[in-house]
Amino acid sequence: MGFFDFLTEEIAIDLGTANTLIIHNGKVVVDAPSIVARDRESKKIIAVGREAALMQGKTHENIKTIRPLKDGVIADFDASEKMISMFIKDIPALKKKWLTPSLRMVICIPSGITEVEMRAVKESAERVNGKEVYLIHEPMAAAIGIGVDIMQPKGNMIVDIGGGTTEIAVLALGGIVCDKSVKIAGDVFTNDIVYYMRTQHNLYVGERTAEKIKIQIGAATEDLELPPEEMAVQGRDLLTGKPKQIQTSYREIAKALDKSILRIEDAVMETLSQTPPELAADIYNTGIYLAGGGSMLRGLDKRLSQKTDLPVYIAEDPLRAVVRGTGICLKNLAKYKSVLIK
């Protein structure tokens, strides 16, 4: 170490199915959709992140948009590696350096990940000049990001609803006591909306439109205190083939998402039923913490609270809870050594 320290840069990465976030020097420097656009003939990557997201669903046959991560793990190795390396090159502080620095990285991974998938993440990191690579489980990172002291002999329950997976975990003494990872999260919600529009309104909408509906009027329950206004949705009429517009309300979206949310509720209940009694007593007092983009769905906290009879709290800035926790681990590597997977 010592002399070569100035050649090493530290970054924390939350490699998500929907968004990738990178922290450098304690600040979030990259927050972009995990998507790349590739030219089919030359196999070159034309755009990543926001630029590629704008192309989604609007490409011609020579351009293909790819989401390299599926269900929280790497599905397209080549595209994910190029995406990570382009994001790292975009970090303002690293652009100025004439020498490519070697990187010390902490990357978070879903708790239900297999050894092979773990190796894929690690190899991707090593190929973009990662000299020291540490991995951390997502619920653990989310808990640290929310501000929970995970080293205490006290039970805490975290539900992290991301783009590809929902991670549910009970943590104590810096470890995961029981956890469940279900592949129902933001992407499934989006597909539910596409399916609902198709079956109920004969309207064919794209993924981007469905995502917009989910953000603007998405709800987990039909009785909201502050309901959002109705929304106009444009798409293609499946009967006539013409473009058409309909009005839809949050109640319809709550119906569309009901089945998926039920499965998340069941997974939470299952995890609670596996929790040792002493930790269950702690959770009764502390409640359940929600993190991840999916936790911003209107009324979801209320619905989970009714199901479990426990208080449910949404993290502040839930989208960045995981990457914040990853960043904290990076700063205090010695303290969190037991939590990280080398």
N, C-alpha and C positions, 0 to 999 in steps of 0.2 A: 504494500500500500504506500503511504507516504508520498514519495515524489510523483507517482503517477496519478495521484488523486485528482489533479486538475483535469486529467483526460477522461475521468469517469463522470458521467452524468446520471442522476437518479430520476427515474420516472415510474409513476404508478399508473397501471392501465386497467380500466374496466371494459373488458372485451364483451360487449353485449350483442344479443341477436338483433336488436333494433338500433341501438346507439353505441358508439365507442367513445369513451371519455378518457382523457389523459391528463394527469397532474404532473407539473414540473415546477420545482421551487415553491411548493405549497399553493400554486394557483392552477385552476382548470384551464389548460391551454388549448385543448382540442375537445370539442363536443359536437360530434357529427354522426349522421346516420351510417350504420354499417352496411354500406352498399357500394358496389363498384360497377362501372360500365366498361365493357370490353369490346374491342373491334374483333368480329368473328374471323376475318381473313388474316390480319397481321397478328392476332392474339395479344395486341397491346392493350394496356389499361388506359382508357381515354380520360376517365374522371372517377373520383372517389368522393364519398361523403355527400354534402349538400348538392353539389353539382350533379352527381349521379342520381340522387333521389328525385331531382326535377325531371330526369329523363324517364323515370320508371313508368311503364305502361304507355310510353309515347315513342318508342323506338321503331326504326325500320329494321329490315332483316339483317343488316350488316352490324348492328349494334345490339349487344345483349346486356341487360342489367342483371347482376348476380348479387345475392345476399350470401356472403361466404360463410356465415354462421347460421346454424339451424339448431333450435332447441338449446341454445347456449353453448354449443360446441362447434368446432370447426368442421364444416361440411366440404368446403372447397379449399384445399390446402394452398394451392398456388395463389388464388385470388386473395385469400386472407393475409398471406405473407406480404403481397404487394400492397395491400390496403394498410397494414400496420406500418410498413416501411414508409409509405407516402404520408401517413399521419405524423410519424415521428419527424420526418423531414420538414413538416409544416410548423413544428414548434419554433416560435420566434427566436428563442435564445440559442437554439442549435444551428439555426441558419447562418448565424454570423461566424461560426467557427470554421477555420480552414482545415482543421484535422477532424476526421469523423470520430467523435468520442465513443468509447465503449460504454455500455449502459448497464446500470444496476437496476433491475426491474422487479416490481411486485405486480403480479397479474391475478385477477380473481377468476375463479372457475365455479361452476355449479357444484353443489354437494353430491349430486348423484352421478358424477362423471366417472368413466372407466379409466383404467391405467393407460389404454391405448390413446384415448382422447386427451388425457393429460400430457402424454408424450408429444402429441401433435401440437399442443399449445406451446410446450417447452421448446420444441424444435423450431417453430415459427419465430419465437422470441430470439433464439440463438442465431438464427439466420439474419436477423436485422441488427446484429452486433451486440446482442445481450450477453455480457460476460458472466454476470451473476443473476440468475433468474429464480425468484421465489414465487410460489403460488399460494393463494389463500382462498378458502371457501367463501362463496358469496354471502351466506347468512352471517358469517363471522365478520366479514368486512362491513356489512350493513349495520350490524350491532355497534361496531366501533364507531362508524360514521354517525350514528344517531346519538352517540354519547353514553352508551351503556358501558359500565365497567365490567368487562367480560371475565376478568381474573378473579372476581369475588366468588365465594362459595354460595352463590345465589342464582336461582333459575330465572332465565329470561326467554321469552318466546318471540321469535322474529318471523314475519311472513314477508318474503321479498317477491313481489309480482313483477317480473321483467317482461321482455318481449317474447322469449321462447319458453321459459320455464318459470314455475312458481316454486320457490324454495321455502320450506317451512322447517324451522329448527328450534330446538330447545337447547340453550347454551348454559354452561356453568363451568367455573374454574378453567376458563380459557380453552374449553373443548366443546364439541357437539355431542350432547347426550343422546338425543334421538332426532332424526330428521326424515323428511320426505320431500322428494322432488317430483313434481307433476308437470307434464308437458302441456299445461293449459295456462296461457298467459295472454299478453297483448295481441299476439298474432292470431291466436284462436278466436279472440273477441272480434278481430277485424273480419276474419272469415265467416263468423256467425252473422255479422251484419250484411256481408255480401249475399249469403244464402237467404237471409230473411227478405231482403229487397227483391231477390229473384222469385221467391215462392209467393210472397204476399202481394207484391206490386208489379210483377212481371217486368221488373226494371233491372237491367244488368249494369252494375257499377263496378269500377275498378278498385284495386286495393287502396290507392291513394285517397279516393273519395270516401271509402269506408272508414279509413283511418281518421279522416277529417270529421265524419259524423260522430265517431267514437269520442273524439276530443271535445267537440262542440256540445253535443247533447247526450253523450253516453251516460247511462245510469244503471245501478245495480238493483234498484228497487223502484216501484211505481209511486210510492208516496214520499216525495221529496219536499222539504220545507221551502227551498228556493228553486223551483223548477226552471230550467232554461227555456228560452222561447223555441217555437217550432222552427224547423230548418228546411230550406228548399234543397232538394237533391236532384242533380241531373245525371242522366245515364242514357242507355239505349233501351228502347221498348222491345221486349223479346217477341211480341206478337207482330208488330208492324215493321220493326227494324229501324224506326225513326228515333232521333234523339227526343227525349221527353223529360219533363220535370214533375216531381211530386213534392208534397209537404209531408214531413214526418215529425213525430214528437218523441220526447225522451221515454214516454211510456212504451212505445213500440220497441225502442232499442233495449229497454229493460227486459221485455219479453224475449227478444232475440238472444240476449246474453244469459238468460236465466239458467239454462242447462249447464253451461260452462262454469258459472259461478257456484252452482250447486256442487259441482265436482271439487272445486277449491275448498268449499265449506267442509265437504266430507274428508278431504285430506287433512284439514286443520283438526277436525274432530279425531281422526285416526291418530295423529301425532300426539294429541292431548291424552288419548287413551293409553299410549305407550310410555307416558312420562312417569318417572318414579314419584311416589307420593310426596316426598319432601319438596321436590322441585315444583310439583303441582300446587303445593301450598304457597310457594313463592309467586308462581304465575297468577294465582288468585289475587294476590296483593298488587303485583306490578302490572298485570294486564298483558295485552298483546301489542307488539309494535309492527306497523306496516311500513314497508319501504318499496322502492321501485315505481316505475311509471304507472303500472296497473293499479296501484293503490289510490291513484287520483280519480278513479272512477267514482262519480257521485253516489253517495249512499252506501258504498261498499263497507265502510267502517261500521255504519249503523247495522247493516245486515249481519256482518260477522259477530257483532256484539250481541245481537238478539239470539243468534245461533248458539254462541258459546257461554252466554251469561257472564262475560268478562268485559272489562273496559278495553276499548281498542283505540290506540293512538296512531295517527299518521305522522311520520317523520317530517321535519321541516325540509323543504326542497327534496322530496323523496327520490327524484330522478338521480340526484347526485350523492345520495347517502352511501352507496356502495363504493364509489370512487373516492369519496372523502375518507372513508375507513381505510381504504387501500393506501391512500396518501399518508395517513397517520402511522400505519404500520411501517411504511418506507422510512419515515423520519425516526421512528423508534424501533429499529430492527432488533436491538438487544432485548428490549422489553417484550416484544411479540414473537421472539424466536420460536417459542413452543407452538404458536398458532400457525406459523408459516411452514409450507412444504418445500423443502429445498430440491 
